[in-house]
Amino acid sequence: MRRYRHEIDNVRAHLRTLWVVIGIEVATILVLGFCLLRAPDNIVVHIPPDLRSGAAVKPDEPSPANIYSFAFYIFQQLNRWPENGADDYGKAIYSLAPYLTPKYQSELQKEVELKGRRGELINRVRGMQERVGHGYSEMRVDVLGQGTWVVWLDMELHESVKGMAIKRTFIRYPIRVVRYAVDPESNPWRLALDGFSAEGPRRLLPQELNPDAEENSENNEPTN
């Protein structure tokens, strides 16, 4: 009789152990479920364009190369008027609105109105490309603070009216880029152009057109 009672006690002890294990597993599942609920729905990872030497990336931390690529692509599209600047400029601002801060968008709209009143956009075709030999380097991206950068773009600007070339010039644009995650669905980059830095655009000097020339010059001649 004593032997059977000992076996019953062993079974009960084993059951208590199983209940403890089940309790721990349930608690673990609840903690994991809570962590999943708190996790963000979308994580943005910016992959550097050059991975030959490897890269250590963190979520939502763009590298200078990513900042440069973003600024170059959006600014180039903003200044692409394939048929008629009077129509194309406004359309470009509208289509790229998720990638522009409200302040910069307002400045661009005022520029469209001003140039429109002067007749500077009618039948004007514009395009720009990166100056050969003036592509990305670490010197072309300045970090101003947490979530704010200045990108120095050296662009070759082409303009024509009714097939006749009227402008071909080389301009350095200091573009402000800021974190802008107000609409991740429309702006997966979570970045936006915020206009020009205080220096403003200027024409490149003849000596600066050499790829081996200094990247920054003290001449701040403005240009339109």
The 8 nearest C-alpha neighbors of each residue, nearest first, counted from 0:
[[1, 3, 2, 4, 5, 6, 7, 8],
 [0, 2, 4, 3, 5, 6, 7, 8],
 [1, 3, 5, 0, 4, 6, 7, 8],
 [4, 2, 6, 0, 5, 1, 7, 8],
 [3, 5, 7, 1, 6, 2, 8, 0],
 [6, 4, 8, 2, 3, 7, 1, 9],
 [5, 7, 9, 3, 8, 4, 10, 2],
 [8, 6, 4, 10, 9, 5, 11, 3],
 [7, 9, 5, 11, 6, 10, 12, 4],
 [10, 8, 6, 12, 7, 11, 13, 5],
 [11, 9, 13, 7, 12, 8, 14, 6],
 [10, 12, 14, 8, 13, 9, 7, 15],
 [13, 11, 9, 15, 14, 10, 8, 16],
 [12, 14, 10, 16, 11, 15, 9, 17],
 [15, 13, 17, 11, 16, 12, 10, 18],
 [16, 14, 18, 12, 13, 17, 11, 19],
 [15, 17, 13, 19, 14, 18, 12, 20],
 [16, 18, 14, 20, 19, 15, 21, 13],
 [19, 17, 21, 15, 20, 16, 22, 14],
 [18, 20, 22, 16, 17, 21, 23, 15],
 [19, 21, 17, 23, 22, 18, 24, 16],
 [20, 22, 18, 24, 19, 23, 17, 25],
 [23, 21, 19, 25, 20, 24, 18, 26],
 [22, 24, 26, 20, 21, 25, 27, 19],
 [25, 23, 27, 21, 26, 22, 28, 20],
 [24, 26, 28, 22, 27, 23, 21, 29],
 [25, 27, 23, 29, 24, 28, 22, 30],
 [28, 26, 24, 30, 25, 29, 23, 31],
 [29, 27, 25, 31, 26, 30, 32, 24],
 [28, 30, 32, 26, 27, 31, 33, 25],
 [29, 31, 33, 27, 32, 28, 34, 26],
 [32, 30, 34, 28, 33, 29, 27, 35],
 [31, 33, 29, 35, 34, 30, 28, 36],
 [32, 34, 30, 36, 31, 35, 29, 37],
 [35, 33, 31, 37, 32, 36, 38, 30],
 [36, 34, 38, 32, 37, 33, 31, 39],
 [35, 37, 33, 34, 38, 32, 39, 31],
 [36, 38, 34, 35, 33, 39, 32, 40],
 [37, 39, 35, 36, 34, 40, 33, 41],
 [40, 38, 41, 37, 42, 36, 35, 34],
 [39, 41, 38, 42, 37, 36, 35, 43],
 [42, 40, 39, 43, 183, 38, 187, 44],
 [41, 43, 58, 44, 39, 40, 59, 38],
 [44, 42, 59, 58, 45, 41, 187, 188],
 [43, 45, 58, 59, 46, 42, 57, 56],
 [46, 44, 61, 47, 43, 60, 65, 59],
 [45, 47, 44, 48, 56, 65, 61, 62],
 [46, 48, 49, 65, 64, 45, 62, 50],
 [49, 47, 46, 50, 64, 65, 68, 45],
 [50, 48, 47, 51, 52, 53, 46, 54],
 [51, 49, 53, 52, 54, 48, 47, 46],
 [50, 52, 53, 49, 54, 48, 47, 46],
 [53, 51, 50, 54, 49, 55, 47, 48],
 [54, 52, 50, 51, 55, 49, 47, 56],
 [55, 53, 56, 50, 52, 47, 46, 51],
 [54, 56, 57, 53, 46, 47, 50, 62],
 [55, 57, 54, 58, 46, 44, 45, 60],
 [56, 58, 60, 59, 44, 55, 45, 61],
 [59, 57, 44, 60, 43, 42, 56, 45],
 [58, 60, 43, 44, 61, 57, 45, 42],
 [61, 59, 58, 57, 62, 45, 44, 56],
 [62, 60, 45, 65, 59, 66, 63, 44],
 [61, 63, 65, 64, 66, 60, 47, 45],
 [64, 62, 66, 65, 140, 67, 61, 137],
 [63, 65, 67, 62, 66, 68, 47, 135],
 [66, 64, 68, 62, 67, 63, 61, 69],
 [67, 65, 63, 69, 64, 68, 70, 62],
 [66, 68, 64, 70, 65, 69, 71, 150],
 [69, 67, 65, 71, 66, 70, 72, 64],
 [68, 70, 66, 72, 67, 71, 65, 73],
 [71, 69, 67, 73, 68, 72, 74, 66],
 [70, 72, 68, 74, 69, 73, 75, 67],
 [71, 73, 75, 69, 74, 70, 68, 76],
 [74, 72, 76, 75, 70, 71, 77, 69],
 [75, 73, 77, 71, 76, 72, 70, 78],
 [74, 76, 72, 78, 77, 73, 71, 127],
 [77, 75, 79, 73, 78, 74, 72, 91],
 [78, 76, 74, 75, 91, 79, 73, 92],
 [79, 77, 75, 76, 126, 80, 74, 125],
 [78, 80, 126, 76, 125, 77, 81, 75],
 [79, 81, 125, 87, 124, 84, 82, 88],
 [80, 82, 124, 79, 83, 125, 87, 126],
 [83, 81, 124, 80, 122, 84, 87, 123],
 [84, 82, 122, 123, 85, 86, 87, 124],
 [85, 83, 120, 87, 123, 88, 86, 80],
 [84, 86, 120, 121, 83, 87, 88, 115],
 [87, 85, 84, 83, 88, 89, 90, 82],
 [86, 88, 84, 90, 80, 89, 83, 85],
 [89, 87, 91, 84, 90, 86, 80, 85],
 [88, 90, 92, 91, 87, 86, 93, 111],
 [91, 89, 87, 93, 92, 88, 94, 86],
 [90, 92, 88, 94, 93, 89, 77, 95],
 [91, 93, 89, 95, 90, 94, 96, 88],
 [92, 94, 90, 96, 91, 95, 89, 97],
 [95, 93, 91, 96, 92, 90, 97, 89],
 [94, 96, 92, 93, 98, 97, 91, 99],
 [95, 97, 99, 93, 98, 94, 92, 104],
 [98, 96, 95, 99, 186, 185, 182, 191],
 [99, 97, 191, 96, 95, 192, 186, 190],
 [100, 98, 191, 192, 96, 97, 104, 103],
 [99, 101, 103, 102, 193, 191, 104, 192],
 [102, 100, 104, 103, 105, 99, 96, 193],
 [103, 101, 105, 100, 104, 106, 193, 194],
 [102, 104, 106, 194, 193, 100, 105, 101],
 [103, 105, 101, 107, 106, 102, 99, 100],
 [104, 106, 108, 102, 103, 107, 101, 109],
 [107, 105, 103, 109, 104, 108, 110, 102],
 [106, 108, 110, 104, 109, 105, 103, 111],
 [107, 109, 111, 105, 110, 106, 104, 112],
 [108, 110, 112, 106, 107, 111, 113, 105],
 [109, 111, 107, 113, 108, 112, 114, 106],
 [110, 112, 108, 114, 109, 113, 115, 107],
 [111, 113, 115, 109, 110, 114, 116, 108],
 [114, 112, 110, 116, 115, 111, 109, 117],
 [113, 115, 117, 119, 111, 116, 112, 110],
 [114, 116, 112, 118, 113, 117, 111, 120],
 [117, 115, 113, 118, 114, 112, 119, 111],
 [118, 116, 114, 115, 119, 113, 120, 112],
 [117, 119, 115, 116, 120, 121, 114, 85],
 [118, 120, 114, 117, 121, 115, 123, 116],
 [121, 119, 84, 85, 123, 118, 115, 122],
 [120, 122, 85, 123, 118, 84, 119, 83],
 [123, 121, 83, 160, 84, 120, 161, 124],
 [122, 124, 160, 84, 83, 120, 121, 159],
 [125, 123, 80, 159, 158, 81, 82, 83],
 [126, 124, 158, 80, 79, 157, 78, 123],
 [125, 127, 79, 157, 78, 156, 80, 158],
 [128, 126, 156, 155, 157, 75, 154, 78],
 [127, 129, 155, 154, 130, 156, 126, 75],
 [128, 130, 154, 155, 153, 131, 134, 127],
 [129, 131, 154, 133, 155, 153, 132, 128],
 [132, 130, 133, 129, 134, 210, 128, 155],
 [131, 133, 210, 134, 130, 209, 211, 129],
 [134, 132, 130, 131, 210, 153, 135, 129],
 [135, 133, 132, 136, 129, 131, 130, 153],
 [134, 136, 139, 133, 137, 67, 64, 138],
 [137, 135, 138, 139, 134, 140, 64, 133],
 [136, 138, 139, 140, 135, 63, 64, 141],
 [139, 137, 136, 140, 141, 214, 135, 151],
 [138, 140, 151, 137, 136, 150, 135, 141],
 [139, 141, 150, 138, 149, 137, 63, 151],
 [142, 140, 149, 148, 143, 150, 139, 138],
 [141, 143, 148, 144, 147, 140, 149, 145],
 [144, 142, 148, 147, 141, 149, 145, 146],
 [145, 143, 147, 142, 146, 148, 141, 177],
 [144, 146, 147, 143, 142, 148, 178, 177],
 [145, 147, 178, 177, 144, 148, 143, 176],
 [148, 146, 177, 144, 143, 145, 176, 142],
 [147, 149, 142, 176, 143, 141, 175, 177],
 [148, 150, 175, 141, 174, 140, 176, 173],
 [151, 149, 140, 174, 173, 139, 67, 152],
 [150, 152, 173, 139, 172, 174, 140, 171],
 [153, 151, 172, 171, 154, 150, 173, 71],
 [154, 152, 171, 130, 170, 129, 133, 172],
 [155, 153, 129, 130, 170, 128, 169, 152],
 [154, 156, 169, 128, 127, 130, 168, 129],
 [155, 157, 127, 168, 167, 154, 169, 126],
 [158, 156, 167, 126, 166, 125, 127, 155],
 [159, 157, 125, 166, 124, 165, 164, 126],
 [158, 160, 164, 165, 163, 124, 123, 162],
 [159, 161, 123, 163, 162, 122, 124, 164],
 [162, 160, 163, 122, 159, 123, 124, 164],
 [161, 163, 160, 159, 164, 124, 123, 165],
 [164, 162, 159, 160, 161, 165, 158, 166],
 [165, 163, 159, 166, 158, 162, 160, 157],
 [166, 164, 159, 158, 163, 160, 167, 157],
 [167, 165, 158, 157, 164, 168, 159, 156],
 [168, 166, 157, 156, 158, 155, 165, 169],
 [167, 169, 156, 155, 166, 170, 157, 202],
 [168, 170, 155, 203, 154, 202, 156, 153],
 [171, 169, 202, 203, 154, 201, 153, 172],
 [170, 172, 153, 152, 201, 200, 202, 203],
 [171, 173, 200, 152, 151, 174, 170, 153],
 [174, 172, 151, 195, 150, 196, 149, 199],
 [175, 173, 195, 150, 149, 172, 194, 196],
 [174, 176, 149, 193, 195, 194, 148, 196],
 [177, 175, 192, 148, 191, 193, 147, 149],
 [178, 176, 147, 146, 191, 190, 179, 148],
 [177, 179, 190, 146, 189, 191, 180, 147],
 [178, 180, 190, 189, 191, 181, 177, 100],
 [181, 179, 189, 182, 183, 178, 190, 186],
 [180, 182, 179, 183, 189, 186, 97, 184],
 [183, 181, 184, 180, 185, 186, 97, 189],
 [184, 182, 186, 187, 185, 180, 189, 181],
 [183, 185, 182, 186, 187, 181, 180, 189],
 [186, 184, 183, 182, 97, 187, 98, 188],
 [185, 187, 183, 188, 189, 184, 97, 182],
 [188, 186, 183, 189, 184, 185, 43, 182],
 [187, 189, 190, 186, 183, 43, 69, 180],
 [190, 188, 180, 179, 187, 186, 178, 183],
 [191, 189, 178, 179, 188, 177, 98, 176],
 [192, 190, 98, 99, 177, 179, 176, 100],
 [191, 193, 176, 99, 175, 194, 100, 98],
 [194, 192, 175, 103, 100, 176, 191, 99],
 [195, 193, 103, 175, 192, 174, 196, 176],
 [196, 194, 174, 173, 175, 199, 197, 193],
 [195, 197, 198, 173, 199, 175, 174, 194],
 [196, 198, 199, 195, 173, 200, 194, 175],
 [199, 197, 196, 219, 200, 173, 195, 201],
 [198, 200, 197, 195, 196, 173, 201, 221],
 [201, 199, 172, 171, 221, 222, 173, 170],
 [202, 200, 221, 220, 222, 171, 170, 219],
 [201, 203, 170, 169, 171, 204, 222, 220],
 [202, 204, 170, 169, 207, 171, 201, 205],
 [203, 205, 207, 206, 202, 208, 218, 216],
 [206, 204, 207, 208, 203, 209, 202, 169],
 [205, 207, 204, 208, 209, 212, 203, 213],
 [208, 206, 204, 209, 212, 205, 203, 213],
 [209, 207, 205, 206, 210, 203, 204, 212],
 [208, 210, 207, 212, 211, 206, 205, 132],
 [211, 209, 132, 212, 133, 208, 207, 131],
 [212, 210, 209, 213, 207, 132, 214, 208],
 [213, 211, 207, 209, 210, 214, 206, 208],
 [212, 214, 215, 211, 207, 216, 210, 206],
 [213, 215, 212, 216, 207, 138, 139, 211],
 [216, 214, 213, 217, 207, 218, 212, 138],
 [215, 217, 218, 214, 213, 219, 207, 204],
 [216, 218, 219, 215, 220, 198, 214, 204],
 [217, 219, 216, 220, 201, 204, 215, 203],
 [220, 218, 201, 221, 217, 198, 199, 216],
 [219, 221, 201, 218, 202, 222, 200, 199],
 [222, 220, 201, 200, 219, 199, 223, 202],
 [221, 223, 201, 200, 202, 220, 170, 199],
 [222, 221, 200, 201, 202, 170, 199, 220]]
